[in-house]
Amino acid sequence: MGEIIRLLKRDWPKLLLIMALFTLGILIGEQLTEVNPKMAAEFKDEAMRKFEEIAGWMENLPPGAEFFVIWINNITASLATILFGLLLPIYPLASLLMNGVIIGLFQNMIQVESGLSPFLFYLSLTPHGILELPAFFIAVLLGIRFGLVPYRLILHYLRTKEHLPLFKEVTREARSYGILIVIMLLFAAVIEMTISPLLLRLLSGR
């Protein structure tokens, strides 16, 4: 626990920057329907296809087990963000912006279809988003940092003529943050299947 707190204290400015970029993605998504309707429709169709695929899995699950699908799906998405960052450091940032755009698009779509205000829409996401989003932001940070490891290794070696200390640092960081991500996404999935739907129905008057 102490190591996680140390890492969060060290990285909070970077996480705030990541959150700001995510917010920018949301703002872009909210306006994309007007700016580029064709692109907005393509993004919506792709997102709906993925959601329908997950819903199909859920239909065949025992009652009460749906949150496992959400949990595993979110862990997989976070892991993909980290691993693809190893190959291309820009990928986590692209994934961050894309997810923000999708949320903004759905906010716009739901407002048009049901009249639900942006405030109420984002309020309905708060219960699980307060855990799920920070976990995703940490995954993005790890993806970027891991993608920069080869360059950091070169600089570290030029300064110290050693590689082992940096490998130990990266491994320790991945372990600590990985545990935190898994735990946060677990609780987020439970909340998403219980509290969030109730709150959305209450806010939409259904």
C-alpha positions in Angstrom: 0.0 0.0 0.0 2.8 2.3 0.8 4.4 1.8 -2.6 1.1 2.6 -4.3 0.7 5.8 -2.3 4.3 6.8 -3.2 3.7 6.2 -6.9 0.4 8.2 -6.9 2.1 11.1 -5.1 4.9 11.0 -7.7 2.6 10.7 -10.7 -0.5 12.8 -9.9 0.5 15.7 -12.2 0.8 13.3 -15.1 -2.5 11.7 -14.2 -4.2 15.2 -14.1 -2.8 15.9 -17.6 -4.1 12.5 -18.8 -7.5 13.4 -17.4 -7.4 16.8 -19.2 -6.8 15.0 -22.5 -9.6 12.6 -21.8 -11.9 15.6 -21.2 -10.8 17.1 -24.4 -11.8 13.8 -26.2 -15.3 14.1 -24.6 -15.7 17.6 -25.8 -14.6 16.6 -29.3 -17.1 13.7 -29.2 -20.0 16.0 -28.2 -19.3 18.2 -31.2 -18.4 15.6 -33.7 -21.9 14.9 -34.9 -22.2 18.5 -36.1 -18.6 18.8 -37.4 -18.3 15.4 -39.2 -21.6 13.4 -39.1 -20.1 10.6 -41.2 -17.2 10.0 -38.8 -19.5 10.3 -35.8 -21.8 7.6 -37.3 -18.9 5.3 -37.9 -17.6 5.7 -34.4 -21.1 5.1 -33.0 -21.7 2.0 -35.1 -18.3 0.5 -34.0 -19.0 1.2 -30.3 -22.5 -0.2 -30.6 -21.1 -3.4 -32.2 -18.8 -3.9 -29.3 -21.5 -3.2 -26.7 -23.8 -5.7 -28.4 -21.1 -8.3 -28.4 -20.6 -7.9 -24.7 -24.4 -8.0 -24.1 -24.5 -11.2 -26.1 -22.0 -12.8 -23.7 -24.0 -11.6 -20.7 -27.2 -13.2 -22.0 -25.7 -16.6 -21.6 -24.3 -16.0 -18.1 -25.9 -17.1 -14.8 -27.8 -14.3 -13.0 -25.4 -12.1 -11.0 -22.4 -13.0 -13.0 -22.6 -10.2 -15.5 -20.2 -8.0 -13.6 -17.4 -10.6 -14.4 -17.8 -9.8 -18.1 -17.5 -6.1 -17.4 -14.6 -6.6 -15.1 -12.6 -8.9 -17.5 -13.4 -6.6 -20.4 -12.1 -3.6 -18.6 -9.0 -5.4 -17.4 -8.4 -6.6 -21.0 -8.8 -3.0 -22.3 -6.4 -1.7 -19.7 -3.9 -4.5 -20.4 -4.1 -3.8 -24.1 -3.4 -0.1 -23.5 -0.3 -1.0 -21.5 1.0 -3.7 -23.9 0.4 -1.7 -27.1 2.2 1.1 -25.4 5.3 -1.1 -25.4 5.1 -1.2 -29.2 4.0 2.3 -29.9 4.0 4.9 -27.0 1.5 7.1 -28.8 -1.2 4.3 -28.7 -2.3 4.8 -25.1 -2.9 8.5 -25.8 -4.9 7.6 -29.0 -6.9 5.1 -26.9 -7.5 7.7 -24.3 -8.8 10.3 -26.7 -10.9 7.7 -28.6 -12.7 6.6 -25.4 -13.4 10.2 -24.5 -14.8 10.8 -28.0 -17.1 7.7 -27.7 -18.5 9.0 -24.3 -19.1 12.4 -25.8 -20.8 10.9 -28.8 -23.1 8.8 -26.6 -23.9 11.8 -24.4 -25.0 13.7 -27.6 -27.0 10.7 -28.9 -28.8 10.1 -25.6 -29.6 13.8 -25.2 -31.2 13.8 -28.7 -33.1 10.6 -28.2 -34.3 11.0 -24.6 -33.7 14.6 -23.7 -31.4 13.7 -20.8 -29.2 16.7 -20.1 -25.4 16.4 -20.2 -25.2 17.0 -16.5 -27.5 14.1 -15.7 -25.8 11.8 -18.2 -22.4 12.4 -16.7 -23.9 12.2 -13.2 -25.2 8.7 -14.0 -21.7 7.6 -14.9 -20.1 8.9 -11.7 -20.7 5.9 -9.3 -18.6 3.5 -11.4 -16.6 6.1 -13.3 -15.0 7.4 -10.2 -13.1 4.2 -10.0 -13.0 3.0 -13.6 -11.7 6.1 -15.1 -8.7 6.6 -12.7 -7.8 2.9 -13.3 -7.9 3.6 -17.1 -5.8 6.7 -16.6 -3.2 4.7 -14.7 -3.1 2.1 -17.5 -2.5 4.9 -20.0 0.3 6.3 -17.9 1.9 2.8 -17.7 1.5 2.3 -21.4 3.3 5.5 -22.1 6.0 4.9 -19.5 6.6 1.3 -20.7 6.8 2.5 -24.3 9.6 4.9 -23.3 11.5 2.2 -21.5 14.0 1.5 -24.3 14.9 5.2 -24.5 15.0 5.4 -20.7 17.3 2.4 -20.7 19.7 4.0 -23.1 19.8 7.3 -21.1 20.1 5.4 -17.8 23.0 3.3 -19.1 24.8 6.3 -20.5 24.6 7.9 -17.0 25.2 4.9 -14.8 26.5 2.1 -17.1 23.8 -0.1 -15.4 20.4 -1.5 -16.6 19.3 -3.6 -13.6 18.1 -0.7 -11.3 15.7 0.6 -14.0 14.4 -2.9 -14.7 13.7 -3.3 -11.0 11.9 0.0 -10.9 9.7 -0.7 -13.9 8.8 -4.2 -12.5 7.9 -2.9 -9.1 5.9 -0.1 -10.6 4.0 -2.5 -12.9 3.2 -4.9 -10.0 1.9 -2.2 -7.7 -0.1 -0.3 -10.2 -1.4 -3.5 -11.7 -2.9 -4.7 -8.4 -4.5 -1.3 -7.9 -6.0 -1.3 -11.4 -7.5 -4.8 -10.9 -9.0 -3.9 -7.6 -10.5 -0.6 -8.8 -12.0 -2.2 -11.8 -13.5 -5.0 -9.7 -15.4 -2.6 -7.5 -16.3 -0.4 -10.6 -17.9 -3.4 -12.3 -20.0 -4.3 -9.3 -21.2 -0.7 -9.0 -21.9 -0.5 -12.8 -24.2 -3.5 -12.5 -26.0 -2.4 -9.4 -26.0 1.3 -8.5 -25.4 3.0 -12.0 -28.5 1.5 -13.7 -30.7 2.5 -10.8 -29.3 6.0 -10.8 -29.8 6.3 -14.6 -33.4 5.2 -14.4 -34.0 7.6 -11.6 -32.5 10.5 -13.4 -34.2 9.8 -16.7 -37.6 9.4 -14.9 -38.1 5.8 -16.1 
